[in-house]
Amino acid sequence: MDNFFGHILVVDDDDGIRSLVKRYLNENKYLVTTAESAEDASEKIKIIKFDLIILDIMMPGKSGLEFIEEKKNNLETPVILLTAKGEANERVEGLELGADDYLPKPFEPKELILRIKNIIDKTKKNDLKRVIKFENIQIDLNRQLIFKNEKEFKINSTEKIILEKMINNPGKTFQRMEIGKLINLNKERSIDVIITRLRKKIELDPKNPKFLQTIRGAGYVLWIE
C-alpha cells in the first residue's frame, strides 16, 4: 500500500473477525497485520513497530487483559479493546491497565475507523519522533541515526530520504530510476552504492540482506515485517 494512515495489529482468535476487520481497514487505507493469539501478538510486536493494536479480551490461552498486564511497562503502542457486550468489569480493568479505548462486540466498522483515527491522530501529534523499531534495529529519522547491536550509525540526508520513503511504503518495490528522482541522481551505479552503504548500517549480514532486498530486474524493497 503506497500511502497508508497507519500500521495496525489486529489480535483475535476468531478468523472471521480478523478477516472482516483487516478487509475494512485495508479499504480505508490502513496497513494491517493479524495475530490469532496474545502469544502470536507478542512475537510480532518484537519485530514490528505498530501505530495501534486492536485486541480482543476473550481468547484461548492468554487473554487480552493478561497481554496488557504483561506488556504495560514496555508497550508504547495505543490499544483498542474488543469486548463482549455487557462485560463492564473487563472494560474498566482494561482501561485501568492502560488500554486507550474499547469497543463492544458487535460493532459498527465506521465507529471502529473513527476511534482508530482519533487515537492515531492524537498519538502522532504527541510523538514527534519518527522512530522505527524492528528486531534489534532502530531507525531514528529525526536524529538521522541507526542503532544496531548496541552500535550507532549516522545516516546522511540522501540516505534519510530513501529510508523515509521506503518506511512509509513497506513492501513496495522502488525502481532505481524512482530512487534517483528522489535524490536527484541518475547514475544507477551510484544508487547501488548508496543501497550497499545503507545495508551495512541496517543488515545483520549485509551480503545476505533480510530487510533491504534486491528484486531482480525491478529494484529495491524494504521489508520490516
Steps between C-alpha positions, in 0.01 A plus 500: 500500500664824381349750744347360817380679812651255745615143563255311721529164674166317530503231770200266514460122508193524271607459136185672378552812711867524404415476130210744524697763693805461276295540182317806629818667628679429172214664313550805722874525428641326808774239484399197707685210659298234682567270794280211616609509864671715762806278466507559123462875559790498747731361232388755240545807719860391556582564135244755380419849627121535477297820518212328681388160628140377482483234770226251586465436873361146495745264330618146570830491686608846607219756509521852366509636854790271589679618187466866607599419858813324378600770250386817675848610607651463153210544259466855367251407228139612562243221546130473416331210680228291342266390777194281535186709530414568864841406643543833681747366757742386233477832318579689819787267583639539149492879523663486843778283359571757231271431202407819314145410396256212466230390262233242591415225252319510269623837380446727202811505279460876449517554874819295517655715226411820687650372825816389320536834325453697822762298688759497220458873432545575870800270525672655198449848640653394830784298347718714277778241496495283193649188646461163330592181684529149357688206644809649670518799267373852560484777241462856625425720198495825696846445645617323182631204696478123476560289810601137443646255751574786741694685228407838355512585129448846354291536183540795265217702345492288183474176696231657718286591197519145365427338836211734576332422168552125537386491863177677405445253217592160650506218249507734200771439240685818404664509158845653480358779283240574769767516770710719275217753467467514879862597548568675165741235383480323165798265519381147582843397624501785753155394625628144546790636706260693726285188553812297582601764753155492660510121524823518699317716753171308511573136425645246741657333195528763222604241241180306563246779563182417684336843509630712211473250217568505127214400272679374192414705194274731699682690775512506878249434776507549877340219703455593866235239589 
